[in-house]
Amino acid sequence: MSGVIQAVLGFIKSIFKFHKLKILLVFTSALLFTVLLFPYSDLADFTTAQVSKMTNNQVFISFDDMGIGLLPTPSVDLEKVQVETAQVSNLKLSSLSIAPSIAALLSFKMGVAVSAEGLLKGDLNLVYKEGDLVKGNKKLRNQNIEADFIKVDLAEIEKLYPLPVKLKGKASGEIEAKVDPSFKVQPDGLTEMKIKDFVMPAGSVNSAMGPIDIPEIKFSEVKLRGKLSGSSFNIEEVLLGKTSDAINGKVRGKMTIKVKRFGAKVAPVFGAYNFDISLNITKAKASELFFLSFLDQYKQNTNKGSRFLFAVSGSRFGPPPNMKSTQPF
């Protein structure tokens, strides 16, 4: 028996010794066929059906072309992608790349890296990694998410979430979050964001005193830095515009945000809030904002116009807030 095994091993050794170039050519040809010649576009309908099946008909994805990338890591690349969900209609991306997360693989956990171009007219890079087991659950793991987005068009956000006004501007930033998928434990995370050329168009806003006409409001840039811990979102810094803008200022404070699952949907529920606000308004702009006369008790005259220092607090964003003076910050 040992003689037979030795003969087989010798035969295999001789194949690799005398035919290694042929073997290399076979593997190279197979790889080239897989990467370059395989008709991935024919898998479009199959992929759409499988994604729909795995998400219980909650997500539908279609694309024009599919390919395989090799560098820096193996990936599946889709071109001209369209996504449909229960909450989102006709979301388009110019390209979508999906690859395994190397950091997750090294820790023997599931993970994926996603790169999307043309998302809301901007770009998104996202890394998802499985975390530790959720406390009290031996099957469910926390989800660790890191994302950065570049030049996302605020006007396009309405495709994801309805806004009371149509905002304009280009947003870039970073998000880090640790999420319990059941939301029994509230997410923890950090966020930083910068919006260039922010514009809130003129319009009418309903209030307890009736509709109020608001002129166009512009900020050359808006900066936000905040931390979510438990159910509390701490606003470490909000900078509104620059000193050269007609309106500029800053905000700090905190608010309660609880993320809850409503069937297949996940949505934030807002609670108590407390903000300190400092606003500088030029004389020319103040004449357009006559409806802010109720803030006159918090006004200080400056060389360019007026400065308002006040604090607002409340339990929800519906009822009128409580207001009082605050110290400069």
RODRENTI-697507 format. One record per residue (C-alpha): residue in three letters; x, y, z. Coordinates in nm, 2 decimals. Example, Ala and Ser with C-alpha at 12.3 -4.5 7.8 and 13.67 -1.06 7.14 Angstrom:
REM RODRENTI-697507
ALA	1.23	-0.45	0.78
SER	1.37	-0.11	0.71
REM end
This chain:
REM RODRENTI-697507
MET	0.00	0.00	0.00
SER	0.28	0.24	0.09
GLY	0.44	0.16	-0.25
VAL	0.12	0.27	-0.43
ILE	0.11	0.60	-0.23
GLN	0.47	0.67	-0.31
ALA	0.41	0.61	-0.68
VAL	0.11	0.85	-0.68
LEU	0.31	1.11	-0.50
GLY	0.60	1.07	-0.74
PHE	0.36	1.10	-1.03
ILE	0.22	1.43	-0.89
LYS	0.57	1.56	-0.82
SER	0.68	1.49	-1.18
ILE	0.38	1.67	-1.32
PHE	0.46	1.99	-1.13
LYS	0.83	1.94	-1.21
PHE	0.80	1.91	-1.59
HIS	0.46	2.08	-1.66
LYS	0.45	2.37	-1.42
LEU	0.44	2.62	-1.70
LYS	0.14	2.45	-1.85
ILE	-0.03	2.44	-1.51
LEU	0.04	2.81	-1.46
LEU	-0.11	2.88	-1.80
VAL	-0.43	2.69	-1.71
PHE	-0.48	2.88	-1.39
THR	-0.39	3.21	-1.55
SER	-0.64	3.14	-1.83
ALA	-0.91	3.05	-1.58
LEU	-0.84	3.37	-1.38
LEU	-0.86	3.59	-1.69
PHE	-1.18	3.42	-1.80
THR	-1.33	3.48	-1.46
VAL	-1.23	3.84	-1.44
LEU	-1.25	3.96	-1.80
LEU	-1.46	3.73	-2.01
PHE	-1.73	3.59	-1.78
PRO	-2.07	3.75	-1.87
TYR	-2.14	3.90	-1.53
SER	-2.41	4.12	-1.68
ASP	-2.62	3.81	-1.73
LEU	-2.63	3.77	-1.35
ALA	-2.82	4.10	-1.31
ASP	-3.17	3.94	-1.28
PHE	-3.04	3.66	-1.06
THR	-2.87	3.91	-0.82
THR	-3.18	4.12	-0.80
ALA	-3.39	3.82	-0.71
GLN	-3.15	3.70	-0.45
VAL	-3.12	4.04	-0.28
SER	-3.50	4.07	-0.27
LYS	-3.53	3.72	-0.12
MET	-3.26	3.77	0.15
THR	-3.43	4.10	0.26
ASN	-3.78	3.96	0.26
ASN	-3.88	4.18	-0.04
GLN	-3.76	4.50	0.14
VAL	-3.47	4.59	-0.10
PHE	-3.46	4.57	-0.48
ILE	-3.14	4.64	-0.65
SER	-3.07	4.66	-1.03
PHE	-2.76	4.75	-1.23
ASP	-2.64	4.77	-1.59
ASP	-2.30	4.59	-1.55
MET	-2.11	4.38	-1.30
GLY	-1.73	4.31	-1.28
ILE	-1.47	4.17	-1.04
GLY	-1.19	4.39	-0.90
LEU	-0.86	4.25	-0.77
LEU	-0.68	4.54	-0.61
PRO	-0.64	4.64	-0.34
THR	-0.87	4.36	-0.23
PRO	-1.11	4.13	-0.43
SER	-1.44	4.31	-0.48
VAL	-1.77	4.30	-0.67
ASP	-1.82	4.61	-0.88
LEU	-2.16	4.73	-1.01
GLU	-2.22	5.01	-1.26
LYS	-2.53	5.23	-1.29
VAL	-2.71	5.10	-0.98
GLN	-3.06	5.17	-0.88
VAL	-3.20	5.08	-0.53
GLU	-3.57	5.06	-0.42
THR	-3.68	5.00	-0.06
ALA	-4.00	5.06	0.14
GLN	-3.86	5.40	0.25
VAL	-3.65	5.50	-0.06
SER	-3.76	5.52	-0.42
ASN	-3.54	5.54	-0.73
LEU	-3.21	5.59	-0.55
LYS	-2.94	5.59	-0.81
LEU	-2.56	5.54	-0.79
SER	-2.31	5.57	-1.07
SER	-2.11	5.28	-0.92
LEU	-2.10	5.05	-0.62
SER	-1.81	4.84	-0.50
ILE	-1.85	4.57	-0.23
ALA	-1.54	4.39	-0.08
PRO	-1.47	4.19	0.24
SER	-1.34	4.39	0.53
ILE	-0.98	4.28	0.59
ALA	-0.99	4.41	0.96
ALA	-1.29	4.19	1.02
LEU	-1.14	3.88	0.86
LEU	-0.83	3.92	1.07
SER	-1.05	3.90	1.38
PHE	-1.25	3.61	1.24
LYS	-1.57	3.80	1.22
MET	-1.79	3.91	0.93
GLY	-1.74	4.24	0.77
VAL	-1.78	4.43	0.44
ALA	-1.64	4.75	0.29
VAL	-1.87	4.94	0.06
SER	-1.77	5.23	-0.18
ALA	-2.05	5.42	-0.35
GLU	-2.00	5.69	-0.61
GLY	-2.28	5.92	-0.72
LEU	-2.48	5.86	-0.40
LEU	-2.70	6.17	-0.36
LYS	-2.45	6.33	-0.61
GLY	-2.17	6.26	-0.37
ASP	-1.94	5.97	-0.26
LEU	-1.97	5.73	0.04
ASN	-1.72	5.49	0.19
LEU	-1.85	5.26	0.46
VAL	-1.70	4.97	0.66
TYR	-1.92	4.74	0.85
LYS	-1.77	4.49	1.11
GLU	-1.93	4.25	1.35
GLY	-1.86	4.34	1.71
ASP	-1.90	4.15	2.04
LEU	-2.22	3.97	2.13
VAL	-2.51	4.19	2.25
LYS	-2.54	4.17	2.62
GLY	-2.80	3.91	2.72
ASN	-2.82	3.76	2.36
LYS	-2.60	3.47	2.25
LYS	-2.67	3.50	1.88
LEU	-2.70	3.87	1.80
ARG	-2.38	4.08	1.76
ASN	-2.32	4.45	1.78
GLN	-2.26	4.63	1.45
ASN	-1.96	4.86	1.42
ILE	-1.99	5.11	1.14
GLU	-1.74	5.36	1.01
ALA	-1.84	5.59	0.72
ASP	-1.72	5.90	0.55
PHE	-1.91	6.09	0.29
ILE	-1.80	6.36	0.05
LYS	-1.99	6.64	-0.12
VAL	-2.34	6.49	-0.06
ASP	-2.60	6.72	-0.21
LEU	-2.85	6.83	0.07
ALA	-3.12	6.88	-0.19
GLU	-3.10	6.51	-0.27
ILE	-3.16	6.40	0.10
GLU	-3.53	6.43	0.05
LYS	-3.51	6.10	-0.14
LEU	-3.42	5.94	0.19
TYR	-3.61	6.15	0.44
PRO	-3.88	6.41	0.39
LEU	-3.77	6.76	0.50
PRO	-4.00	7.06	0.58
VAL	-3.79	7.28	0.36
LYS	-3.56	7.22	0.06
LEU	-3.21	7.28	0.18
LYS	-2.91	7.34	-0.05
GLY	-2.54	7.28	0.01
LYS	-2.26	7.02	-0.01
ALA	-2.20	6.80	0.30
SER	-1.89	6.61	0.39
GLY	-1.81	6.43	0.71
GLU	-1.74	6.12	0.91
ILE	-1.95	5.89	1.13
GLU	-1.85	5.61	1.38
ALA	-2.12	5.41	1.55
LYS	-2.17	5.10	1.76
VAL	-2.53	4.96	1.70
ASP	-2.73	4.69	1.88
PRO	-2.96	4.57	1.59
SER	-3.24	4.51	1.83
PHE	-3.20	4.87	1.97
LYS	-3.26	4.74	2.33
VAL	-2.93	4.91	2.39
GLN	-2.91	5.26	2.23
PRO	-2.63	5.33	1.98
ASP	-2.31	5.50	2.07
GLY	-2.12	5.71	1.81
LEU	-1.93	6.02	1.70
THR	-2.00	6.25	1.40
GLU	-1.82	6.54	1.24
MET	-1.97	6.72	0.94
LYS	-1.91	7.03	0.73
ILE	-2.15	7.19	0.49
LYS	-2.03	7.43	0.22
ASP	-2.26	7.70	0.08
PHE	-2.56	7.62	0.30
VAL	-2.88	7.77	0.18
MET	-3.23	7.76	0.33
PRO	-3.47	7.91	0.07
ALA	-3.73	8.17	0.15
GLY	-4.06	8.02	0.26
SER	-4.34	8.01	0.51
VAL	-4.32	7.82	0.84
ASN	-4.62	7.73	1.06
SER	-4.59	7.85	1.42
ALA	-4.82	7.89	1.73
MET	-4.87	8.25	1.60
GLY	-4.96	8.14	1.25
PRO	-4.76	8.12	0.93
ILE	-4.43	8.32	0.93
ASP	-4.26	8.43	0.61
ILE	-3.88	8.36	0.64
PRO	-3.63	8.51	0.40
GLU	-3.35	8.32	0.24
ILE	-3.08	8.23	0.49
LYS	-2.72	8.16	0.38
PHE	-2.41	8.03	0.55
SER	-2.08	8.00	0.37
GLU	-2.02	7.69	0.58
VAL	-2.17	7.50	0.87
LYS	-1.97	7.28	1.10
LEU	-2.10	7.02	1.34
ARG	-1.93	6.79	1.59
GLY	-2.13	6.57	1.82
LYS	-2.13	6.25	2.03
LEU	-2.41	6.01	2.08
SER	-2.40	5.81	2.41
GLY	-2.69	5.61	2.53
SER	-3.00	5.82	2.44
SER	-2.82	6.15	2.46
PHE	-2.67	6.34	2.17
ASN	-2.42	6.60	2.30
ILE	-2.36	6.88	2.05
GLU	-2.00	6.97	2.12
GLU	-1.98	7.24	1.86
VAL	-2.20	7.39	1.59
LEU	-2.05	7.68	1.39
LEU	-2.30	7.87	1.17
GLY	-2.12	8.07	0.90
LYS	-1.82	8.29	0.92
THR	-1.78	8.64	1.07
SER	-1.81	8.78	0.71
ASP	-2.16	8.62	0.67
ALA	-2.48	8.83	0.73
ILE	-2.58	8.58	0.99
ASN	-2.32	8.38	1.19
GLY	-2.31	8.22	1.53
LYS	-2.27	7.90	1.73
VAL	-2.47	7.64	1.92
ARG	-2.40	7.40	2.19
GLY	-2.61	7.17	2.41
LYS	-2.77	6.83	2.41
MET	-3.09	6.65	2.32
THR	-3.25	6.31	2.38
ILE	-3.27	6.07	2.08
LYS	-3.40	5.72	2.11
VAL	-3.38	5.49	1.81
LYS	-3.67	5.25	1.79
ARG	-3.78	4.98	1.56
PHE	-4.13	5.00	1.42
GLY	-4.18	4.67	1.24
ALA	-3.94	4.67	0.94
LYS	-3.87	5.04	0.99
VAL	-3.62	5.21	1.22
ALA	-3.67	5.58	1.32
PRO	-3.54	5.83	1.58
VAL	-3.78	5.95	1.86
PHE	-3.68	6.30	1.99
GLY	-3.72	6.40	2.35
ALA	-3.59	6.67	2.58
TYR	-3.35	6.93	2.45
ASN	-3.14	7.22	2.59
PHE	-2.94	7.45	2.36
ASP	-2.73	7.76	2.41
ILE	-2.74	7.99	2.11
SER	-2.52	8.28	2.01
LEU	-2.62	8.47	1.69
ASN	-2.47	8.77	1.52
ILE	-2.68	8.95	1.26
THR	-2.59	9.25	1.05
LYS	-2.82	9.56	1.04
ALA	-2.92	9.50	0.68
LYS	-3.02	9.13	0.75
ALA	-3.19	9.22	1.07
SER	-3.44	9.43	0.87
GLU	-3.55	9.12	0.69
LEU	-3.58	8.92	1.01
PHE	-3.84	9.14	1.17
PHE	-4.02	8.83	1.31
LEU	-3.72	8.78	1.55
SER	-3.84	9.09	1.75
PHE	-3.94	8.84	2.03
LEU	-3.57	8.80	2.09
ASP	-3.50	9.17	2.16
GLN	-3.47	9.10	2.53
TYR	-3.16	8.89	2.46
LYS	-3.01	9.15	2.21
GLN	-2.68	9.33	2.25
ASN	-2.58	9.60	2.00
THR	-2.25	9.55	1.81
ASN	-2.05	9.75	1.55
LYS	-2.20	9.55	1.26
GLY	-2.55	9.49	1.40
SER	-2.69	9.28	1.68
ARG	-2.58	8.99	1.89
PHE	-2.84	8.75	2.05
LEU	-2.75	8.53	2.35
PHE	-3.02	8.29	2.47
ALA	-3.10	7.93	2.57
VAL	-3.39	7.72	2.46
SER	-3.52	7.40	2.62
GLY	-3.82	7.18	2.59
SER	-3.95	6.83	2.59
ARG	-4.02	6.79	2.22
PHE	-3.99	7.00	1.91
GLY	-4.37	7.05	1.88
PRO	-4.47	7.27	2.18
PRO	-4.31	7.63	2.22
PRO	-3.98	7.61	2.40
ASN	-3.87	7.77	2.72
MET	-3.63	8.06	2.67
LYS	-3.39	8.25	2.90
SER	-3.06	8.45	2.88
THR	-2.73	8.27	2.88
GLN	-2.36	8.35	2.92
PRO	-2.12	8.42	2.63
PHE	-1.94	8.10	2.51
REM end
